[in-house]
Amino acid sequence: QVQLVESGGGSVQAGGSLRLSCQRSGSRYITDCMAWFRQAPGKERAWVAHIYGGGTTYYTHSVKGRFTISQDNAENTLYLQMNSLGPEDTGMYYCAANIPGRVCPSPLGKFWGQGTQVTVSS
């Protein structure tokens, strides 16, 4: 099992920045990939970015160049630096630990945190 606790969400105006954190505890070997997802009101949970243990990162098209996913393995913490935020980035942001063998950008086969709310006003 992996326990995940997100923090860092809040309310900002368009153009602002936020840095989300996800503290991980429990068995580390169980995951090969960490990801961020978000869920806007009335929409399904959607993949935002993920990072493999070696540091390779991937982003959904709408956040490329604005968001940066990173991890501090010594601190067992995942981050999401979000810059140039817009109202379209509003939603609940979830940290996810992938179960090895599953496709990382998929919402299936994951351990989830409880989420942190991001609200961007225009």
Long-range contacts (C-beta under 8 A, 24 or more apart in sequence): 1-26, 1-27, 1-30, 1-111, 2-26, 2-27, 2-28, 2-30, 2-31, 2-97, 2-111, 3-111, 4-95, 4-96, 4-97, 4-111, 4-112, 4-113, 5-113, 5-114, 6-93, 6-94, 6-95, 6-113, 6-114, 6-115, 6-116, 7-116, 8-116, 9-93, 9-116, 9-117, 9-118, 10-117, 10-118, 10-119, 11-119, 11-120, 11-121, 12-85, 12-118, 12-119, 12-120, 12-121, 13-120, 13-121, 13-122, 14-85, 14-86, 14-87, 14-120, 14-121, 14-122, 15-84, 15-85, 15-86, 16-85, 16-120, 17-81, 17-82, 17-83, 17-84, 17-85, 18-82, 18-85, 18-118, 19-79, 19-80, 19-81, 19-82, 20-79, 20-80, 20-82, 20-93, 20-95, 20-116, 20-118, 21-77, 21-78, 21-79, 22-77, 22-78, 22-79, 22-80, 22-95, 22-113, 23-75, 23-76, 23-77, 24-76, 24-77, 24-78, 24-95, 24-97, 25-76, 28-76, 30-97, 30-99, 30-100, 30-111, 31-97, 31-98, 31-99, 31-100, 31-111, 32-98, 32-100, 32-104, 33-97, 33-98, 33-104, 34-69, 34-71, 34-78, 34-95, 34-96, 34-97, 34-98, 35-95, 35-96, 35-98, 35-104, 35-105, 35-110, 36-69, 36-78, 36-80, 36-93, 36-94, 36-95, 36-96, 37-93, 37-94, 37-96, 37-107, 38-89, 38-91, 38-92, 38-93, 38-94, 38-118, 39-91, 39-92, 39-94, 39-115, 40-88, 40-90, 40-91, 41-90, 41-91, 43-91, 45-94, 45-107, 47-105, 47-106, 47-107, 48-80, 48-93, 49-80, 50-98, 50-104, 50-105, 51-78, 52-104, 58-104, 58-105, 62-88, 63-89, 82-118, 85-118, 85-120, 86-120, 86-122, 87-120, 87-121, 87-122, 88-120, 89-118, 89-120, 90-118, 90-119, 90-120, 91-117, 91-118, 92-116, 92-117, 92-118, 93-117, 93-118
